[in-house]
């Protein structure tokens, strides 16, 4: 059923021409913690806007990936913003459970050092 | 002189094999606001780690880009973290002035709607 959801012409026009996969940052809407970076194609963005559930494009599996569909660690989308040149997205989300498949709350848990 | 700075073997080993351009999220270290997303190659990451000044790879100009080198809107790096699969970076920074070339504090100023 979700296959029928398409991105509106209005939103498509805001995206940078020629870009098929858009990096999407998921940020905890309450704490401000950056949780993960994944990618969206037009269809996954359309589904996310339509359903309010963060849905990405899995580059490794080459398929739509509703975050938490198997783990239960879903992301309820609070807001979505596009950057100034139309090629990056910022999602503020309510994260259920851990964002990272390792069980960590955030995927950014490998420090390369404090400056 | 910066041409001589190379990424350490230790850090290189943490990065996902075969990835040349790594998306790097800049987040305001104090407020938690996500400011921008840009890209780093190995050299710009090495320079950033060495100097503490956020330095990216400009995909449009095909050159190293020290953020703020012309605008004065520099980013002092407080910490850098890599994500779980080694293909995205999160920089916490002290942003001088606006992060966005439009004069906005953040590049993510085009709302696609609240859910």
Backbone of each chain as ProteinMPNN parsed JSONL, in Angstrom:
{"seq_chain_A": "XXXXXXXXXXXXXXXXXXXXXXXXXXXXXXXXXXXXXXXXXXXXXXXXXXXXXXXXXXXXXXXXXXXXXXXXXXXXXXXXXXXXXXXXXXXXXXXXXXXXXXXXXXXXXXXXXXX", "coords_chain_A": {"N_chain_A": [[0.835, -1.2, 0.0], [1.983, 1.193, 0.762], [3.537, 1.631, -1.403], [2.298, 3.254, -3.179], [2.604, 5.809, -2.378], [3.765, 8.952, -3.214], [6.251, 11.516, -3.607], [5.361, 14.892, -3.155], [5.028, 17.39, -5.725], [5.689, 19.879, -4.847], [7.455, 19.494, -2.657], [9.429, 18.004, -3.942], [10.485, 19.907, -5.651], [12.014, 21.411, -3.992], [14.215, 19.927, -3.462], [17.634, 19.248, -4.227], [18.531, 19.134, -7.592], [18.987, 16.081, -9.307], [19.942, 14.598, -7.209], [19.731, 11.525, -5.692], [19.891, 9.995, -3.382], [19.491, 11.108, -0.183], [21.226, 12.321, 2.549], [20.102, 11.862, 5.848], [19.693, 13.199, 8.944], [19.008, 12.023, 12.134], [17.697, 13.366, 14.998], [17.305, 13.486, 18.479], [14.33, 14.762, 19.592], [13.788, 15.801, 22.062], [16.118, 15.81, 23.736], [18.093, 16.73, 22.062], [20.186, 15.224, 21.268], [22.213, 13.838, 18.719], [21.331, 11.108, 16.851], [21.672, 9.281, 14.686], [22.776, 8.779, 11.275], [21.241, 8.354, 8.234], [19.977, 7.338, 5.012], [17.74, 8.761, 2.618], [15.574, 8.094, -0.098], [13.475, 9.549, -2.663], [11.028, 8.246, -2.373], [11.084, 7.139, 0.226], [11.213, 9.44, 1.725], [8.757, 10.56, 1.076], [7.038, 8.65, 2.213], [7.748, 8.891, 4.887], [6.936, 11.54, 5.407], [4.233, 11.21, 5.024], [3.427, 9.209, 6.846], [4.588, 9.823, 9.285], [6.405, 8.237, 10.489], [9.762, 7.489, 10.717], [11.341, 6.579, 7.804], [13.709, 5.034, 5.888], [16.117, 4.617, 3.17], [17.66, 1.676, 2.691], [20.94, 1.269, 1.963], [22.546, -0.952, 1.957], [20.852, -3.131, 1.853], [19.308, -2.389, -0.195], [16.625, -1.502, -0.164], [13.448, -0.194, 1.003], [13.296, 0.951, 4.358], [11.776, 0.891, 7.193], [12.416, 2.418, 10.068], [12.945, 0.575, 12.942], [11.073, -1.331, 12.336], [11.6, -4.038, 12.535], [13.065, -4.205, 14.93], [11.599, -2.802, 16.748], [12.42, -0.387, 17.596], [11.402, 2.305, 16.938], [11.029, 5.5, 15.225], [9.32, 8.292, 15.859], [8.32, 10.952, 13.962], [8.856, 14.319, 14.577], [9.456, 16.769, 13.407], [10.56, 17.863, 10.161], [13.288, 19.135, 8.397], [14.867, 20.763, 5.651], [18.084, 21.375, 4.246], [19.982, 24.351, 3.264], [20.916, 24.065, 0.631], [19.382, 22.034, -0.289], [20.083, 19.329, -0.093], [20.301, 17.761, 2.18], [18.799, 16.371, 5.084], [17.116, 17.05, 8.157], [15.79, 15.358, 10.767], [13.714, 15.664, 13.502], [13.05, 13.603, 16.135], [11.051, 11.331, 18.12], [12.534, 8.914, 19.78], [12.098, 5.51, 20.19], [13.413, 3.282, 22.46], [16.759, 2.146, 21.722], [18.663, 3.913, 19.31], [20.728, 2.827, 17.896], [21.927, -0.189, 16.371], [23.622, -1.561, 17.952], [22.733, -1.313, 20.454], [23.323, 0.936, 21.775], [22.322, 4.26, 22.674], [22.802, 6.282, 20.85], [24.2, 6.226, 17.529], [26.626, 7.4, 17.273], [29.07, 6.674, 18.819], [31.767, 6.252, 18.883], [34.507, 7.744, 19.873], [36.658, 10.098, 18.391], [38.269, 11.625, 19.722], [38.614, 14.364, 22.008], [38.994, 17.814, 21.508]], "CA_chain_A": [[0.0, 0.0, 0.0], [2.875, 2.35, 0.81], [4.167, 1.801, -2.709], [1.588, 4.262, -3.952], [2.892, 7.147, -1.863], [4.796, 9.656, -3.978], [6.618, 12.826, -3.081], [4.638, 15.974, -3.821], [5.829, 18.238, -6.616], [6.13, 21.008, -4.027], [8.652, 19.098, -1.914], [10.449, 17.609, -4.936], [11.091, 21.114, -6.214], [12.963, 21.96, -3.019], [15.394, 19.062, -3.388], [18.667, 19.53, -5.217], [18.327, 18.327, -8.795], [19.944, 15.02, -9.592], [20.325, 13.849, -6.013], [18.788, 10.427, -5.481], [19.943, 9.587, -1.978], [19.698, 12.306, 0.632], [21.552, 11.998, 3.937], [19.09, 12.328, 6.795], [20.156, 13.159, 10.33], [17.942, 11.881, 13.13], [18.07, 14.019, 16.261], [16.309, 13.348, 19.53], [13.615, 16.036, 19.666], [13.763, 16.319, 23.431], [17.444, 16.045, 24.323], [19.0, 17.327, 21.094], [21.26, 14.279, 20.911], [22.188, 13.318, 17.353], [21.194, 9.663, 17.029], [22.156, 8.478, 13.558], [22.638, 9.325, 9.935], [20.858, 7.336, 7.258], [19.702, 7.946, 3.706], [16.374, 8.688, 2.098], [15.287, 8.435, -1.489], [12.231, 10.31, -2.73], [9.896, 7.479, -1.864], [11.124, 7.012, 1.682], [10.842, 10.747, 2.272], [7.301, 10.684, 0.923], [6.398, 7.78, 3.209], [7.996, 9.509, 6.194], [6.048, 12.702, 5.535], [2.848, 10.737, 5.05], [3.103, 8.354, 8.004], [5.157, 10.326, 10.529], [7.365, 7.244, 10.993], [10.986, 7.646, 9.926], [11.562, 5.483, 6.861], [14.916, 5.337, 5.137], [16.473, 3.688, 2.113], [18.829, 0.911, 3.093], [21.887, 1.125, 0.853], [23.117, -2.31, 1.951], [19.82, -4.101, 1.453], [18.651, -1.867, -1.386], [15.168, -1.556, 0.015], [12.889, 0.707, 1.993], [13.604, 0.473, 5.701], [11.083, 1.641, 8.246], [13.238, 2.286, 11.274], [12.268, -0.095, 14.05], [10.048, -2.284, 11.879], [11.895, -5.356, 13.108], [13.601, -4.083, 16.296], [10.679, -2.072, 17.613], [13.024, 0.895, 17.955], [10.839, 3.229, 15.949], [11.233, 6.944, 15.361], [8.166, 9.129, 15.53], [8.887, 12.199, 13.448], [8.252, 15.541, 15.12], [9.587, 17.787, 12.355], [11.584, 17.6, 9.141], [13.787, 20.347, 7.738], [15.81, 20.585, 4.554], [19.122, 22.401, 4.375], [19.94, 25.495, 2.348], [21.093, 23.676, -0.773], [18.414, 21.0, -0.659], [20.625, 17.984, -0.22], [20.434, 17.082, 3.469], [17.576, 16.462, 5.876], [17.215, 16.924, 9.614], [14.553, 14.889, 11.378], [13.626, 15.611, 14.96], [12.252, 12.399, 16.366], [10.929, 10.666, 19.409], [13.15, 7.597, 19.586], [11.742, 4.427, 21.112], [14.57, 2.409, 22.674], [18.064, 2.573, 21.22], [18.723, 4.193, 17.871], [21.793, 2.048, 17.268], [21.743, -1.642, 16.399], [24.502, -2.098, 18.999], [22.068, -1.133, 21.736], [23.615, 2.281, 22.268], [21.259, 5.212, 22.373], [23.194, 6.948, 19.607], [25.197, 5.516, 16.714], [27.91, 8.129, 17.298], [29.66, 6.344, 20.112], [33.212, 6.037, 18.777], [35.157, 9.049, 19.954], [37.968, 10.29, 17.759], [39.029, 12.512, 20.591], [38.193, 15.717, 22.325], [40.026, 18.737, 21.036]], "C_chain_A": [[0.874, 1.256, 0.0], [3.529, 2.62, -0.541], [3.522, 2.927, -3.509], [1.91, 5.686, -3.505], [4.018, 7.786, -2.668], [5.055, 11.032, -3.392], [5.877, 13.907, -3.865], [5.586, 16.79, -4.693], [6.428, 19.407, -5.842], [7.416, 20.675, -3.264], [9.772, 18.71, -2.88], [11.205, 18.823, -5.452], [12.13, 21.73, -5.275], [14.264, 21.161, -2.969], [16.362, 19.388, -4.518], [18.499, 18.586, -6.414], [19.399, 17.26, -8.92], [20.365, 14.191, -8.401], [19.288, 12.752, -5.755], [18.74, 9.963, -4.035], [20.345, 10.782, -1.127], [20.078, 11.886, 2.043], [20.549, 12.646, 4.881], [19.599, 12.107, 8.209], [18.943, 12.975, 11.23], [18.444, 12.417, 14.463], [16.948, 13.822, 17.266], [15.639, 14.705, 19.768], [13.656, 16.64, 21.066], [15.149, 16.702, 23.929], [18.399, 16.754, 23.378], [20.129, 16.403, 20.677], [21.106, 13.826, 19.456], [22.29, 11.796, 17.439], [21.843, 8.855, 15.927], [22.098, 9.29, 12.281], [22.302, 8.173, 9.002], [20.507, 8.062, 5.962], [18.243, 7.765, 3.316], [16.407, 8.869, 0.584], [13.922, 9.156, -1.492], [11.073, 9.549, -2.092], [9.915, 7.364, -0.343], [10.805, 8.34, 2.351], [9.328, 10.947, 2.194], [6.571, 9.87, 1.981], [6.553, 8.372, 4.608], [7.066, 10.694, 6.427], [4.596, 12.265, 5.7], [2.5, 10.041, 6.367], [3.574, 8.927, 9.33], [6.093, 9.324, 11.195], [8.599, 7.29, 10.091], [11.246, 6.391, 9.107], [12.702, 5.879, 5.944], [15.045, 4.39, 3.942], [17.745, 2.974, 2.554], [19.738, 0.714, 1.888], [22.458, -0.283, 0.796], [22.088, -3.333, 1.474], [19.07, -3.652, 0.201], [17.13, -1.953, -1.295], [14.731, -0.497, 1.02], [13.049, 0.085, 3.378], [12.879, 1.391, 6.693], [11.826, 1.381, 9.536], [12.407, 1.648, 12.385], [11.248, -1.126, 13.632], [10.322, -3.683, 12.428], [12.328, -5.256, 14.574], [12.6, -3.483, 17.273], [11.191, -0.687, 17.993], [12.66, 1.974, 16.929], [11.201, 4.683, 16.246], [9.964, 7.662, 14.912], [8.681, 10.509, 15.14], [8.113, 13.401, 13.991], [8.325, 16.667, 14.085], [10.67, 17.341, 11.366], [11.985, 18.925, 8.517], [14.835, 19.968, 6.701], [16.872, 21.671, 4.684], [19.113, 23.366, 3.182], [20.153, 25.127, 0.886], [20.306, 22.426, -1.15], [18.981, 19.605, -0.795], [20.97, 17.321, 1.115], [19.172, 17.344, 4.279], [17.9, 16.341, 7.361], [15.848, 16.532, 10.154], [14.666, 15.009, 12.888], [12.617, 14.524, 15.294], [12.098, 12.081, 17.845], [11.393, 9.237, 19.197], [12.626, 6.63, 20.633], [12.942, 3.5, 21.241], [15.835, 3.008, 22.093], [17.992, 2.86, 19.731], [19.686, 3.233, 17.182], [21.542, 0.545, 17.405], [22.626, -2.31, 17.457], [23.852, -2.022, 20.375], [22.371, 0.213, 22.368], [22.489, 3.232, 21.873], [21.541, 5.946, 21.073], [24.196, 6.088, 18.843], [26.579, 6.163, 16.819], [28.626, 7.895, 18.622], [31.149, 6.02, 20.038], [33.912, 7.382, 18.755], [36.477, 9.051, 19.198], [38.755, 11.328, 18.538], [38.359, 13.843, 20.809], [39.34, 16.637, 21.966], [40.503, 19.665, 22.156]], "O_chain_A": [[0.563, 2.246, -0.662], [4.02, 3.722, -0.787], [4.141, 3.484, -4.415], [1.535, 6.652, -4.17], [5.102, 7.216, -2.785], [4.184, 11.631, -2.762], [5.78, 13.841, -5.09], [6.786, 16.868, -4.429], [7.531, 19.865, -6.141], [8.35, 21.476, -3.23], [10.934, 19.051, -2.654], [12.417, 18.77, -5.664], [13.01, 22.473, -5.708], [15.288, 21.655, -2.495], [15.955, 19.755, -5.62], [18.343, 17.377, -6.241], [20.576, 17.514, -8.666], [21.066, 13.19, -8.553], [18.099, 13.038, -5.617], [17.684, 9.585, -3.526], [21.4, 11.384, -1.328], [19.32, 11.157, 2.682], [20.195, 13.816, 4.733], [19.896, 10.984, 8.616], [17.955, 13.699, 11.098], [19.471, 11.982, 14.983], [15.773, 13.975, 16.932], [16.309, 15.681, 20.106], [13.569, 17.858, 21.224], [15.339, 17.787, 24.48], [19.401, 17.319, 23.816], [20.941, 16.76, 19.823], [20.01, 13.476, 19.017], [23.229, 11.263, 18.031], [22.497, 7.848, 16.2], [21.461, 10.342, 12.214], [22.988, 7.151, 8.98], [20.723, 9.268, 5.842], [17.607, 6.762, 3.64], [17.162, 9.686, 0.056], [13.306, 9.34, -0.443], [10.252, 10.119, -1.373], [8.873, 7.481, 0.302], [10.197, 8.369, 3.421], [8.705, 11.442, 3.133], [5.602, 10.341, 2.577], [5.618, 8.358, 5.408], [6.483, 10.839, 7.502], [3.83, 12.888, 6.435], [1.426, 10.251, 6.931], [3.041, 8.577, 10.383], [6.526, 9.531, 12.329], [8.501, 7.149, 8.872], [11.357, 5.289, 9.645], [12.664, 6.93, 5.303], [14.22, 3.501, 3.73], [18.781, 3.605, 2.764], [19.355, 0.072, 0.91], [22.817, -0.766, -0.278], [22.427, -4.286, 0.772], [18.304, -4.414, -0.389], [16.452, -2.41, -2.216], [15.541, 0.024, 1.787], [12.953, -1.13, 3.55], [13.319, 2.504, 6.98], [11.857, 0.256, 10.034], [11.319, 2.117, 12.72], [10.613, -1.742, 14.488], [9.392, -4.424, 12.746], [11.994, -6.129, 15.376], [12.739, -3.639, 18.486], [10.484, 0.091, 18.633], [13.5, 2.467, 16.176], [11.614, 5.037, 17.35], [9.594, 7.636, 13.738], [9.397, 11.152, 15.908], [6.89, 13.482, 13.878], [7.369, 17.424, 13.912], [11.56, 16.558, 11.695], [11.134, 19.736, 8.152], [15.578, 18.998, 6.853], [16.59, 22.764, 5.176], [18.343, 23.21, 2.234], [19.631, 25.798, -0.004], [20.537, 21.832, -2.203], [18.433, 18.78, -1.525], [21.821, 16.434, 1.176], [18.558, 18.406, 4.171], [18.823, 15.633, 7.763], [14.875, 17.273, 10.017], [15.619, 14.506, 13.482], [11.487, 14.525, 14.805], [12.892, 12.499, 18.688], [10.731, 8.448, 18.523], [12.704, 6.904, 21.83], [13.438, 2.987, 20.239], [15.967, 4.227, 21.985], [17.338, 2.136, 18.981], [19.486, 2.869, 16.023], [21.017, 0.075, 18.414], [22.415, -3.469, 17.815], [24.355, -2.594, 21.342], [21.761, 0.593, 23.368], [21.801, 3.03, 20.872], [20.629, 6.203, 20.286], [24.947, 5.317, 19.44], [27.586, 5.537, 16.489], [28.768, 8.807, 19.437], [31.733, 5.563, 21.021], [33.91, 8.076, 17.738], [37.298, 8.145, 19.337], [39.773, 11.84, 18.073], [37.652, 14.373, 19.953], [40.509, 16.279, 22.106], [41.373, 20.507, 21.932]]}, "seq_chain_B": "XXXXXXXXXXXXXXXXXXXXXXXXXXXXXXXXXXXXXXXXXXXXXXXXXXXXXXXXXXXXXXXXXXXXXXXXXXXXXXXXXXXXXXXXXXXXXXXXXXXXXXXXXXXXXXXXXXX", "coords_chain_B": {"N_chain_B": [[51.586, 23.757, 3.692], [49.807, 22.356, 5.251], [49.367, 20.246, 3.611], [50.923, 18.151, 4.282], [49.812, 16.828, 6.348], [48.571, 13.807, 7.426], [46.096, 11.221, 7.788], [46.034, 9.265, 10.708], [47.007, 5.806, 11.003], [45.575, 4.477, 12.878], [43.123, 5.875, 13.129], [42.249, 5.725, 10.473], [41.75, 3.011, 10.256], [39.38, 2.741, 11.548], [37.497, 3.753, 9.883], [34.994, 3.091, 7.452], [35.746, 0.755, 4.957], [36.685, 1.734, 1.69], [35.184, 4.016, 1.526], [35.258, 7.277, 0.473], [34.379, 9.903, 0.748], [33.074, 11.297, 3.576], [30.106, 11.922, 5.235], [29.69, 14.654, 7.398], [28.399, 15.837, 10.305], [27.782, 18.951, 11.722], [27.379, 20.132, 14.907], [26.139, 22.434, 17.232], [27.997, 22.814, 20.076], [27.162, 23.832, 22.47], [24.367, 24.498, 22.426], [23.219, 22.351, 21.157], [22.035, 22.508, 18.733], [21.669, 21.423, 15.391], [23.809, 22.3, 12.867], [24.842, 22.136, 10.201], [25.491, 20.002, 7.353], [28.28, 18.581, 5.957], [31.027, 17.39, 3.92], [33.796, 15.201, 4.457], [37.024, 14.264, 3.376], [39.736, 11.898, 3.787], [41.987, 13.502, 4.186], [40.975, 16.017, 4.968], [39.76, 15.333, 7.338], [41.991, 14.554, 8.797], [43.339, 17.017, 8.977], [41.467, 18.479, 10.423], [41.446, 17.079, 12.854], [44.037, 17.581, 13.615], [44.298, 20.391, 13.733], [42.064, 21.342, 15.072], [40.24, 22.952, 13.907], [37.343, 23.007, 12.028], [37.455, 21.424, 8.982], [36.539, 20.823, 5.743], [35.734, 18.849, 2.774], [35.159, 20.369, -0.17], [32.702, 19.565, -2.354], [31.728, 20.85, -4.566], [33.67, 22.691, -5.312], [35.799, 21.079, -5.337], [37.949, 20.967, -3.516], [39.943, 21.394, -0.526], [38.353, 22.813, 2.296], [38.413, 25.055, 4.624], [36.257, 25.718, 7.062], [34.869, 28.882, 7.287], [37.129, 30.204, 6.509], [37.101, 32.206, 4.604], [34.766, 33.635, 5.249], [34.972, 34.11, 7.922], [33.414, 32.766, 9.662], [34.097, 30.577, 11.531], [34.589, 27.208, 12.797], [35.263, 25.923, 15.811], [36.478, 22.938, 16.906], [35.106, 20.824, 19.301], [34.646, 18.159, 19.958], [34.93, 15.001, 18.255], [33.106, 12.4, 16.821], [32.668, 9.096, 15.571], [30.376, 7.112, 13.692], [28.601, 3.95, 14.233], [29.039, 2.23, 12.053], [31.148, 3.382, 10.837], [30.972, 5.332, 8.838], [30.048, 7.929, 9.038], [30.322, 11.156, 10.527], [30.283, 13.029, 13.574], [30.575, 16.237, 14.591], [31.107, 18.233, 17.351], [30.872, 21.592, 17.832], [32.167, 24.923, 18.379], [30.58, 27.492, 17.103], [31.422, 30.303, 15.28], [29.664, 33.171, 14.55], [27.283, 32.893, 11.849], [26.379, 29.626, 10.72], [25.417, 29.088, 8.234], [25.631, 30.042, 4.784], [23.687, 31.761, 4.046], [23.304, 33.427, 6.091], [21.759, 32.569, 8.097], [21.608, 30.951, 11.308], [21.628, 28.184, 11.339], [21.917, 25.738, 8.713], [19.69, 24.254, 8.246], [17.002, 25.364, 7.582], [14.702, 25.193, 6.117], [11.575, 24.269, 6.459], [9.925, 21.178, 6.186], [7.631, 20.689, 7.26], [5.783, 20.163, 10.3], [5.046, 17.273, 12.131]], "CA_chain_B": [[52.11, 23.057, 4.852], [48.793, 21.396, 5.687], [49.37, 19.105, 2.699], [51.715, 17.067, 4.858], [49.064, 16.162, 7.411], [47.882, 12.594, 6.979], [45.302, 10.561, 8.812], [46.764, 8.175, 11.362], [46.562, 4.445, 10.676], [44.604, 4.119, 13.911], [41.816, 6.433, 12.766], [41.886, 5.157, 9.173], [41.25, 1.646, 10.452], [38.005, 2.818, 12.072], [36.597, 4.205, 8.825], [34.486, 2.032, 6.575], [36.616, 0.58, 3.792], [36.172, 2.123, 0.38], [34.456, 5.284, 1.572], [36.205, 8.391, 0.29], [33.776, 11.12, 1.299], [32.309, 10.942, 4.766], [29.26, 13.02, 5.686], [30.062, 15.142, 8.723], [27.379, 16.704, 10.892], [28.292, 19.907, 12.7], [26.369, 20.434, 15.92], [26.561, 23.429, 18.216], [28.343, 22.081, 21.298], [26.464, 24.386, 23.638], [22.905, 24.467, 22.335], [22.763, 21.095, 20.571], [21.439, 22.745, 17.421], [22.411, 20.891, 14.244], [24.118, 23.492, 12.072], [25.063, 21.865, 8.782], [26.112, 18.737, 6.982], [29.241, 18.737, 4.866], [31.746, 16.133, 3.673], [35.228, 15.155, 4.72], [37.842, 13.145, 2.92], [40.714, 11.536, 4.818], [42.887, 14.607, 4.48], [40.308, 17.08, 5.733], [39.586, 14.823, 8.708], [43.305, 14.638, 9.44], [43.602, 18.43, 9.277], [40.545, 18.866, 11.487], [41.938, 16.483, 14.106], [45.328, 18.199, 13.939], [44.214, 21.83, 14.001], [40.908, 21.706, 15.888], [39.356, 23.81, 13.113], [36.602, 22.134, 11.111], [37.89, 21.541, 7.599], [35.765, 19.87, 4.959], [36.077, 18.744, 1.365], [34.1, 20.972, -0.97], [32.404, 18.744, -3.543], [31.489, 21.721, -5.721], [34.932, 23.32, -5.724], [36.813, 20.033, -5.403], [39.147, 21.383, -2.783], [39.821, 21.512, 0.92], [37.57, 23.992, 2.643], [38.401, 25.332, 6.058], [35.032, 26.464, 7.327], [35.077, 30.221, 7.815], [38.412, 30.777, 6.072], [36.818, 33.481, 3.935], [33.662, 34.361, 5.904], [35.244, 34.337, 9.34], [32.48, 31.97, 10.469], [34.847, 29.358, 11.803], [34.075, 26.218, 13.752], [36.259, 25.326, 16.694], [35.983, 21.593, 17.184], [35.153, 20.415, 20.707], [34.81, 16.711, 19.945], [34.553, 14.317, 17.016], [32.738, 10.996, 17.016], [32.366, 8.316, 14.373], [29.22, 6.256, 13.984], [28.833, 2.522, 14.464], [29.582, 1.541, 10.883], [32.354, 4.063, 10.364], [30.795, 6.126, 7.619], [29.489, 9.261, 9.301], [31.014, 11.845, 11.611], [29.566, 14.068, 14.307], [31.468, 17.218, 15.196], [30.533, 19.257, 18.22], [31.696, 22.761, 17.524], [31.825, 26.291, 18.775], [30.381, 28.194, 15.841], [31.514, 31.767, 15.272], [28.729, 33.734, 13.572], [26.295, 32.005, 11.246], [26.934, 28.463, 10.021], [24.918, 29.039, 6.856], [26.059, 31.15, 3.917], [22.557, 32.685, 3.908], [23.27, 34.274, 7.275], [21.031, 31.87, 9.163], [22.49, 30.269, 12.247], [21.716, 26.802, 10.873], [21.545, 25.519, 7.304], [18.421, 23.509, 8.175], [15.961, 26.354, 7.855], [13.524, 25.01, 5.258], [10.733, 23.262, 7.096], [9.033, 20.363, 5.355], [6.41, 20.492, 8.029], [5.752, 19.481, 11.583], [4.168, 16.093, 11.983]], "C_chain_B": [[51.107, 22.005, 5.328], [48.772, 20.155, 4.799], [50.087, 17.908, 3.308], [50.954, 16.292, 5.934], [48.315, 14.956, 6.852], [47.145, 11.942, 8.136], [46.101, 9.399, 9.404], [46.182, 6.823, 10.952], [45.465, 4.0, 11.643], [43.203, 4.616, 13.562], [41.34, 5.847, 11.424], [41.229, 3.791, 9.332], [39.805, 1.63, 10.952], [37.004, 3.174, 10.987], [36.201, 3.036, 7.933], [35.346, 1.956, 5.313], [35.931, 1.056, 2.521], [35.418, 3.436, 0.357], [35.441, 6.434, 1.458], [35.682, 9.698, 0.871], [32.813, 10.745, 2.419], [31.417, 12.121, 5.153], [29.589, 13.373, 7.133], [29.012, 16.152, 9.187], [28.066, 17.665, 11.852], [27.147, 20.31, 13.623], [26.931, 21.454, 16.899], [26.774, 22.733, 19.566], [27.562, 22.573, 22.507], [24.959, 24.184, 23.578], [22.369, 23.141, 21.807], [22.129, 21.27, 19.202], [22.313, 22.127, 16.319], [22.578, 22.021, 13.234], [24.2, 23.216, 10.579], [25.539, 20.432, 8.595], [27.038, 19.013, 5.814], [29.994, 17.412, 4.741], [33.223, 16.283, 3.99], [35.851, 14.011, 3.935], [38.891, 12.883, 4.011], [41.581, 12.737, 5.2], [42.216, 15.696, 5.312], [40.038, 16.622, 7.163], [40.907, 14.912, 9.469], [43.622, 16.077, 9.861], [42.722, 18.897, 10.435], [41.019, 18.341, 12.836], [43.217, 17.183, 14.567], [45.168, 19.647, 14.414], [43.093, 22.21, 14.962], [39.984, 22.693, 15.19], [38.68, 22.955, 12.043], [36.981, 22.448, 9.669], [37.229, 20.425, 6.803], [36.37, 19.738, 3.559], [34.903, 19.315, 0.583], [33.88, 20.147, -2.23], [32.197, 19.617, -4.769], [32.78, 22.343, -6.223], [36.065, 22.305, -5.838], [38.116, 20.447, -4.717], [38.883, 21.366, -1.29], [39.162, 22.84, 1.26], [37.588, 24.138, 4.165], [37.218, 26.24, 6.323], [35.368, 27.824, 7.926], [36.357, 30.888, 7.347], [38.191, 32.106, 5.342], [35.769, 34.298, 4.679], [33.995, 34.772, 7.337], [34.36, 33.504, 10.257], [33.059, 30.571, 10.731], [34.124, 28.439, 12.782], [35.245, 25.64, 14.533], [35.715, 23.98, 17.153], [36.188, 21.235, 18.657], [35.344, 18.903, 20.808], [34.399, 16.163, 18.585], [34.237, 12.87, 17.354], [32.37, 10.378, 15.672], [31.188, 7.414, 14.696], [29.588, 4.775, 13.922], [29.376, 1.794, 13.254], [30.665, 2.352, 10.169], [32.186, 4.879, 9.099], [30.022, 7.423, 7.819], [30.173, 9.838, 10.533], [30.09, 12.86, 12.273], [30.579, 14.965, 14.988], [30.664, 18.114, 16.124], [31.464, 20.457, 18.151], [31.234, 24.01, 18.256], [31.776, 27.085, 17.483], [30.532, 29.695, 16.048], [30.584, 32.297, 14.185], [27.773, 32.675, 13.052], [26.983, 30.814, 10.59], [26.577, 28.511, 8.542], [25.353, 30.266, 6.062], [24.93, 32.158, 3.696], [22.493, 33.676, 5.071], [22.46, 33.667, 8.409], [22.013, 31.138, 10.066], [22.699, 28.818, 11.833], [21.348, 26.717, 9.4], [20.171, 24.86, 7.17], [17.251, 24.43, 8.484], [14.758, 26.254, 6.934], [12.67, 23.886, 5.831], [9.925, 22.506, 6.054], [7.795, 19.994, 6.172], [6.643, 19.818, 9.36], [4.729, 18.365, 11.454], [3.071, 16.12, 13.039]], "O_chain_B": [[51.488, 20.914, 5.751], [48.223, 19.125, 5.188], [49.871, 16.773, 2.884], [51.397, 15.232, 6.377], [47.524, 15.082, 5.918], [47.517, 12.089, 9.3], [46.758, 8.649, 8.682], [45.007, 6.722, 10.599], [44.557, 3.254, 11.279], [42.223, 3.88, 13.681], [40.164, 5.517, 11.269], [40.274, 3.462, 8.628], [39.097, 0.634, 10.8], [35.806, 2.932, 11.137], [36.986, 2.117, 7.698], [35.632, 2.974, 4.684], [34.744, 0.809, 2.309], [35.05, 3.922, -0.713], [36.361, 6.547, 2.268], [36.442, 10.498, 1.417], [31.869, 9.979, 2.225], [31.926, 13.219, 5.378], [29.746, 12.493, 7.979], [28.777, 17.175, 8.544], [28.846, 17.239, 12.704], [26.094, 20.766, 13.177], [28.075, 21.337, 17.339], [25.85, 22.142, 20.123], [27.329, 21.822, 23.453], [24.344, 23.752, 24.552], [21.19, 22.836, 21.988], [21.727, 20.29, 18.575], [23.534, 22.288, 16.316], [21.597, 22.624, 12.8], [23.676, 23.989, 9.777], [25.933, 19.752, 9.543], [26.637, 19.602, 4.811], [29.635, 16.428, 5.386], [33.813, 17.349, 3.814], [35.279, 12.925, 3.84], [38.92, 13.571, 5.032], [41.871, 12.961, 6.375], [42.813, 16.232, 6.246], [40.082, 17.427, 8.094], [40.936, 15.297, 10.638], [44.111, 16.318, 10.965], [43.179, 19.623, 11.318], [40.998, 19.06, 13.835], [43.445, 17.352, 15.765], [45.815, 20.073, 15.371], [43.147, 23.263, 15.597], [39.052, 23.214, 15.803], [39.343, 22.274, 11.261], [36.846, 23.579, 9.202], [37.343, 19.247, 7.138], [37.349, 20.397, 3.208], [33.785, 18.804, 0.665], [34.77, 20.043, -3.073], [32.458, 19.182, -5.891], [32.964, 22.504, -7.43], [37.14, 22.607, -6.357], [39.212, 20.298, -5.259], [37.734, 21.329, -0.851], [39.387, 23.853, 0.598], [36.876, 23.439, 4.885], [37.179, 27.383, 5.868], [36.061, 27.914, 8.94], [36.646, 32.018, 7.742], [39.007, 33.021, 5.454], [35.868, 35.523, 4.735], [33.37, 35.676, 7.892], [34.526, 33.525, 11.477], [32.577, 29.558, 10.225], [33.192, 28.835, 13.483], [36.104, 24.955, 13.977], [34.624, 23.898, 17.718], [37.295, 21.33, 19.186], [36.111, 18.424, 21.643], [33.621, 16.782, 17.859], [34.983, 12.201, 18.068], [31.844, 11.038, 14.775], [31.016, 6.997, 15.842], [30.719, 4.404, 13.607], [30.114, 0.822, 13.411], [31.046, 2.042, 9.04], [33.151, 5.097, 8.366], [29.418, 7.949, 6.884], [30.55, 9.114, 11.454], [29.235, 13.466, 11.626], [31.344, 14.525, 15.847], [29.653, 18.688, 15.719], [32.669, 20.352, 18.378], [30.086, 24.129, 18.684], [32.803, 27.323, 16.847], [29.853, 30.285, 16.888], [30.706, 31.91, 13.023], [27.49, 31.687, 13.73], [28.04, 30.963, 9.976], [27.334, 28.034, 7.696], [25.434, 31.374, 6.592], [25.167, 33.269, 3.222], [21.727, 34.64, 5.039], [22.465, 34.171, 9.532], [23.105, 30.757, 9.644], [23.8, 28.281, 11.956], [20.565, 27.523, 8.898], [19.561, 24.904, 6.102], [16.592, 24.295, 9.515], [13.885, 27.122, 6.956], [13.0, 22.708, 5.702], [9.322, 23.1, 5.16], [7.027, 19.103, 5.808], [7.562, 19.017, 9.529], [3.708, 18.49, 10.777], [2.235, 15.218, 13.082]]}, "name": "protein", "num_of_chains": 2, "seq": "XXXXXXXXXXXXXXXXXXXXXXXXXXXXXXXXXXXXXXXXXXXXXXXXXXXXXXXXXXXXXXXXXXXXXXXXXXXXXXXXXXXXXXXXXXXXXXXXXXXXXXXXXXXXXXXXXXXXXXXXXXXXXXXXXXXXXXXXXXXXXXXXXXXXXXXXXXXXXXXXXXXXXXXXXXXXXXXXXXXXXXXXXXXXXXXXXXXXXXXXXXXXXXXXXXXXXXXXXXXXXXXXXXXXXX"}
